[in-house]
């Protein structure tokens, strides 16, 4: 979309520089990325960025206006965690890069979550792109590295000793996002701890570090709570549903409250029409919609071509939505003249004493497959995988 920067990047690109990009990220984190890193950033116009921000601000305002009781309905009874908070600590929102009927490139909302994403990784990723391709520094995110770190520290660590703050995950060393955990540890001085290693005494939680028993005061939660039931023979001392003396960052209930559950309730020109499956009107055409389970991760369970037979067979229709299809536009040209599609996730933090969240970074996903998800890419393609967006005057 910005020929000047696309041409310069493609001219400077080489396999050696791509290897350098990945090597620097591995050096910074001490971990190899377990997901595919795209060779290329996304270049998008300031006009497109303004559309993204306009849609996001409208959506945030609409969410803030929703009754607490309505949001609470999204939390399954078996997933209720005590000591809920008035607002989440994180807010992420995904937009596809699409073309409208007038041929204009515009964002279209795909989904939204109050769940942390790859915050530390994306900042390191942007920095590394600029190291390998210095011309990108002219159009990089204007937030300084120290301001970024301070915002994350305020939200995750707060006033506590970092030793008493943990990043909680289930078998973290097996997670594809382990590189982000490592970078978060380095950035904030906190430890990543597996749920199976947590010790519980009364209402207090503890972990061990180098033989030292440490009380946990704050949990930077990266566990998808409802996925725990799918892990066979999982043994833990601590259940999320128990009353404990810790501060959740962010509280697990918000994973459900800000989710696809909200899509049928939102209105904006960049928000595709959505319906709960059990409320899908007869005058709409099913083939114009994508079927999505309300609570799934990384694109699992999504059906791009639902049929009446498929939807009729679903028992819990209230746990699915139908979202109007959008047309991802392949506009990101690679060195071979082929084009990739993409979506962008905006990464916000929401401080407890502030009325609105703060945008810290973005995360890009590039693909040449039908679904914009790094798991659905062909292995031999280029310009696919995790990316980062740079915005400039077009």
matplotlib code that plots the C-alpha trace (Angstrom):
import matplotlib.pyplot as plt

x = [0.0, 3.0, 5.1, 8.1, 8.8, 7.6, 10.1, 12.9, 12.3, 12.0, 15.2, 17.1, 15.7, 17.9, 17.8, 20.8, 18.9, 16.0, 18.3, 19.9, 16.4, 15.6, 19.1, 18.8, 15.4, 16.8, 19.8, 17.6, 15.3, 17.5, 14.7, 14.0, 10.6, 8.3, 6.0, 6.9, 8.3, 7.4, 10.2, 8.4, 6.7, 3.3, 3.5, 0.2, -0.9, -1.6, -5.1, -5.6, -4.1, -6.7, -9.5, -8.1, -8.0, -11.5, -13.0, -11.2, -12.2, -15.8, -15.7, -14.1, -16.8, -19.5, -18.1, -17.8, -21.5, -22.6, -24.2, -22.1, -24.8, -24.8, -21.0, -21.3, -23.6, -20.7, -18.8, -19.7, -20.9, -18.1, -15.4, -16.4, -13.3, -13.7, -12.7, -13.6, -12.4, -14.3, -12.2, -9.6, -5.9, -5.5, -7.5, -6.6, -8.5, -8.0, -8.8, -8.5, -7.0, -9.9, -11.3, -14.7, -17.3, -15.7, -12.3, -10.9, -8.7, -10.2, -10.1, -12.8, -13.2, -12.4, -12.4, -11.4, -10.1, -9.3, -6.3, -2.6, -0.9, 2.8, 3.5, 7.1, 7.9, 6.3, 8.3, 11.5, 10.3, 9.8, 13.2, 14.9, 13.3, 14.7, 18.2, 18.2, 16.6, 17.6, 15.4, 12.4, 13.4, 11.9, 8.4, 8.6, 6.2, 6.8, 6.5, 10.0, 11.2, 11.3, 7.8, 6.6, 8.4, 7.0, 3.4, 3.8, 5.5, 2.7, 0.0, 1.8, 4.1, 2.5, 3.9, 5.0, 8.5, 8.9, 10.0, 6.4, 4.9, 4.7, 3.8, 1.5, 1.1, 0.5, 3.7, 5.2, 8.2, 5.8, 3.9, 4.5, 4.7, 7.6, 9.8, 7.4, 7.6, 11.4, 11.4, 8.8, 11.1, 14.0, 11.9, 10.1, 12.3, 9.5, 9.5, 7.5, 5.9, 3.9, 0.5, 1.5, 4.4, 2.1, 1.8, -1.2, -1.5, -4.8, -5.6, -1.9, 0.0, 3.7, 6.4, 10.0, 13.0, 16.5, 15.2, 13.6, 9.9, 8.2, 4.7, 2.9, 1.2, 0.3, -0.4, 0.2, -2.2, -1.5, -3.5, -6.7, -8.8, -11.4, -8.6, -7.4, -10.2, -8.8, -5.5, -5.6, -4.4, -3.6, -2.7, -2.5, -2.7, -4.6, -7.9, -8.8, -12.2, -10.8, -10.7, -7.0, -5.1, -3.6, -4.2, -5.1, -3.5, -5.9, -8.8, -9.7, -13.4, -12.5, -11.4, -15.1, -16.6, -14.6, -14.7, -16.8, -19.7, -19.7, -19.6, -23.4, -23.7, -21.3, -22.0, -19.6, -18.9, -15.8, -17.6, -19.2, -22.7, -22.8, -25.5, -25.7, -26.4, -29.7, -30.8, -29.7, -32.6, -34.2, -33.8, -29.9, -27.9, -25.8, -23.2, -22.4, -21.2, -18.4, -19.3, -17.2, -17.4, -17.5, -14.6, -11.8, -8.1, -5.9, -8.7, -9.8, -13.3, -13.9, -15.9, -15.5, -18.3, -21.1, -24.1, -27.6, -26.7, -23.7, -25.5, -28.6, -26.4, -25.0, -26.7, -25.4, -26.2, -25.9, -22.2, -21.6, -21.9, -22.2, -20.1, -20.5, -17.6, -15.0, -12.7, -9.0, -7.2, -3.8, -1.8, 1.5, 3.9, 6.8, 10.0, 8.5, 5.5, 3.1, 0.8, 0.0, -3.1, -2.9, -4.7, -3.5, -4.0, -3.8, -2.3, -3.6, -3.1, -5.8, -4.5, -6.9, -7.1, -7.6, -10.8, -9.5, -6.8, -3.4, -2.3, 1.3, 2.1, 0.6, 0.9, 0.6, -0.3, 0.5, -0.9, -1.5, -4.0, -7.7, -7.5, -5.3, -3.6, 0.0, -1.0, -2.7, 0.1, 1.9, 5.4, 7.1, 5.6, 7.2, 5.8, 3.7, 3.6, 3.9, 4.7, 4.6, 3.0, 4.6, 2.5, 3.5, 2.1, 1.0]
y = [0.0, 2.3, 1.6, 3.6, 1.4, -1.8, -1.3, -0.4, -3.4, -5.9, -4.5, -4.8, -8.2, -11.3, -14.8, -13.7, -10.8, -13.0, -15.4, -12.4, -11.2, -14.6, -15.0, -11.6, -12.5, -15.8, -14.0, -11.4, -14.0, -17.1, -19.1, -20.0, -18.9, -21.9, -20.2, -18.9, -15.4, -13.6, -12.3, -8.9, -6.3, -4.9, -1.4, 0.5, 4.1, 6.6, 6.8, 3.1, 3.5, 6.2, 3.9, 1.3, 3.7, 5.1, 1.7, 0.6, 3.8, 3.3, -0.4, 0.5, 3.1, 0.6, -2.0, 0.5, 1.3, -2.3, -3.4, -5.4, -8.1, -8.6, -9.1, -11.5, -13.7, -14.6, -16.4, -20.1, -21.3, -23.8, -21.1, -18.4, -17.2, -15.2, -11.5, -10.2, -6.7, -3.7, -3.7, -5.9, -5.2, -6.1, -5.5, -6.8, -6.3, -8.0, -6.4, -8.0, -5.8, -5.8, -4.2, -2.6, -2.4, 0.9, -0.7, 1.0, -0.8, -0.7, -2.7, -5.2, -6.4, -10.1, -10.6, -9.1, -10.4, -9.2, -11.5, -10.8, -11.4, -11.3, -7.8, -8.2, -10.2, -7.7, -4.8, -6.8, -7.8, -4.2, -3.2, -6.1, -5.2, -1.7, -3.1, -5.3, -2.6, 0.8, 2.8, 1.4, 3.6, 6.6, 5.1, 3.1, 3.2, 6.6, 5.1, 4.7, 1.4, 2.7, 4.1, 0.7, -1.1, 1.3, 0.8, -3.0, -2.8, -0.6, -3.1, -6.4, -5.8, -2.7, -1.8, -5.4, -6.9, -8.5, -11.7, -12.0, -11.6, -14.6, -15.3, -18.3, -20.8, -24.6, -26.4, -23.1, -24.7, -26.5, -23.4, -21.8, -18.4, -19.4, -16.8, -14.1, -15.5, -15.3, -11.7, -10.8, -12.2, -10.1, -7.0, -7.1, -9.3, -11.8, -15.6, -17.9, -20.7, -23.7, -24.2, -27.6, -26.1, -23.8, -24.6, -23.6, -23.1, -21.7, -18.8, -18.1, -19.3, -20.0, -21.1, -22.1, -20.4, -21.8, -23.6, -20.5, -20.5, -17.3, -16.0, -15.0, -11.6, -11.0, -13.4, -12.4, -15.0, -16.7, -19.8, -20.3, -21.5, -23.5, -25.5, -27.1, -29.6, -31.0, -31.9, -35.6, -36.5, -32.9, -32.6, -29.2, -28.0, -24.9, -24.5, -21.2, -21.2, -21.2, -18.0, -17.0, -13.9, -12.9, -10.2, -11.5, -9.6, -9.9, -11.6, -14.9, -14.0, -11.2, -13.9, -14.7, -11.3, -9.6, -12.2, -13.2, -13.0, -9.2, -9.3, -9.4, -6.4, -4.0, -1.5, 0.3, 0.5, -1.6, -4.2, -7.1, -8.0, -11.0, -13.1, -15.7, -19.0, -19.5, -16.0, -16.2, -14.6, -16.6, -13.7, -14.0, -16.3, -18.8, -18.9, -15.3, -16.1, -17.7, -20.0, -19.5, -21.0, -18.3, -19.5, -20.9, -20.0, -19.6, -20.2, -23.6, -24.7, -22.0, -23.1, -20.9, -22.6, -23.6, -25.5, -25.9, -29.5, -28.4, -25.7, -27.8, -30.5, -28.1, -28.6, -25.5, -22.9, -20.1, -20.8, -20.1, -17.0, -16.4, -13.5, -12.0, -12.9, -10.2, -10.2, -10.1, -8.3, -9.7, -6.4, -7.3, -8.0, -10.4, -10.6, -13.0, -10.8, -12.9, -11.3, -12.1, -11.2, -10.0, -9.0, -6.8, -7.1, -3.9, -4.5, -2.3, -2.2, -0.9, 0.5, 0.2, 3.9, 5.0, 5.4, 4.0, 1.6, 2.6, 1.3, -0.1, -2.1, -4.1, -7.7, -8.7, -12.1, -12.7, -15.6, -17.0, -19.5, -19.3, -18.6, -15.9, -17.9, -18.9, -22.6, -22.7, -21.5, -23.6, -24.5, -23.5, -20.0, -16.7, -13.5, -15.6, -15.9, -13.5, -9.9, -6.2, -3.3, 0.1, 3.0, 5.9, 8.6, 7.0]
z = [0.0, 0.4, -2.8, -1.6, 1.5, -0.1, -3.0, -0.7, 1.6, -1.3, -2.9, 0.4, 1.3, 1.3, 2.8, 4.9, 6.4, 7.2, 9.0, 10.8, 11.9, 13.4, 14.9, 16.7, 18.1, 19.4, 21.0, 22.7, 24.2, 24.5, 22.8, 19.2, 18.0, 17.8, 15.2, 11.7, 11.6, 8.4, 6.2, 5.8, 7.9, 6.8, 5.3, 5.7, 5.3, 8.1, 6.6, 7.2, 10.8, 11.5, 10.4, 12.7, 15.6, 14.9, 14.9, 18.0, 20.0, 19.0, 20.0, 23.4, 24.0, 23.2, 25.5, 28.4, 27.9, 28.3, 31.6, 33.9, 34.1, 30.4, 30.3, 33.2, 31.2, 28.9, 31.7, 31.9, 35.3, 35.6, 34.8, 37.3, 39.1, 42.4, 42.9, 39.5, 38.5, 37.0, 33.8, 32.2, 32.2, 28.6, 25.5, 22.0, 18.8, 15.4, 12.1, 8.6, 5.8, 3.4, 0.3, 0.3, -2.6, -3.7, -4.1, -1.0, 1.5, 5.0, 8.2, 9.2, 12.8, 13.1, 16.9, 20.2, 23.5, 27.0, 27.1, 26.8, 23.5, 22.5, 24.0, 24.8, 21.7, 19.3, 20.8, 20.3, 16.8, 15.8, 17.2, 15.4, 12.0, 12.5, 13.3, 10.2, 8.0, 9.4, 7.0, 9.0, 12.0, 10.2, 10.4, 13.6, 16.6, 18.3, 21.8, 23.3, 24.6, 28.1, 28.0, 26.6, 29.4, 32.1, 30.9, 31.0, 34.4, 35.8, 34.7, 35.4, 38.3, 39.9, 43.3, 44.1, 44.2, 40.7, 42.6, 43.9, 40.4, 38.1, 34.5, 34.8, 32.0, 31.7, 30.6, 29.4, 27.7, 25.3, 24.3, 20.9, 22.7, 24.9, 23.2, 24.5, 28.0, 27.9, 26.7, 29.3, 32.0, 30.8, 30.4, 33.8, 36.0, 36.7, 36.5, 34.3, 36.4, 35.3, 37.0, 38.1, 40.2, 42.2, 45.9, 48.0, 51.7, 52.9, 50.6, 49.7, 46.7, 46.5, 44.0, 44.3, 42.8, 43.3, 46.4, 47.9, 48.6, 47.5, 48.0, 44.9, 45.0, 41.4, 38.5, 34.9, 33.6, 30.2, 30.9, 28.8, 31.7, 29.8, 28.0, 31.3, 31.2, 27.9, 29.4, 30.5, 34.0, 34.9, 38.6, 40.4, 43.9, 42.9, 41.1, 39.4, 41.0, 44.6, 46.7, 46.9, 48.0, 44.7, 42.1, 38.7, 35.7, 33.9, 35.7, 33.9, 33.7, 31.2, 28.7, 28.3, 28.7, 25.9, 23.2, 20.2, 22.6, 22.0, 18.2, 17.6, 20.0, 18.2, 15.5, 13.2, 9.5, 10.1, 12.1, 10.0, 11.0, 13.4, 14.9, 17.7, 15.9, 17.7, 16.6, 12.9, 10.8, 8.0, 5.5, 5.7, 3.4, 5.4, 2.7, 3.3, 6.9, 8.8, 11.7, 14.9, 18.4, 21.0, 23.0, 20.9, 20.4, 17.4, 14.9, 16.2, 15.3, 12.7, 9.6, 6.5, 4.7, 7.1, 5.8, 7.3, 8.0, 10.1, 12.0, 12.6, 14.2, 16.8, 20.1, 22.0, 19.4, 21.9, 22.1, 18.4, 16.2, 12.5, 11.2, 7.8, 5.6, 4.7, 1.8, 2.8, 0.1, -1.0, -1.2, 0.4, -2.6, -2.1, -4.1, -6.6, -7.4, -5.4, -2.8, 0.8, 2.9, 6.5, 9.7, 12.4, 16.2, 18.2, 21.7, 24.5, 28.2, 30.5, 33.8, 36.8, 37.5, 33.8, 31.9, 28.6, 27.5, 26.0, 22.7, 23.0, 19.9, 17.0, 15.9, 12.2, 10.7, 7.0, 5.0, 1.5, 2.8, 3.3, 7.0, 8.4, 11.1, 11.3, 11.7, 8.3, 6.1, 3.5, 4.6, 1.4, 0.9, 1.8, 3.3, 5.7, 9.5, 12.4, 11.4, 12.6, 10.9, 10.1, 9.2, 6.9, 4.7, 1.5]

ax = plt.figure().add_subplot(projection="3d")
ax.plot(x, y, z, "-o")
ax.set_aspect("equal")
plt.show()
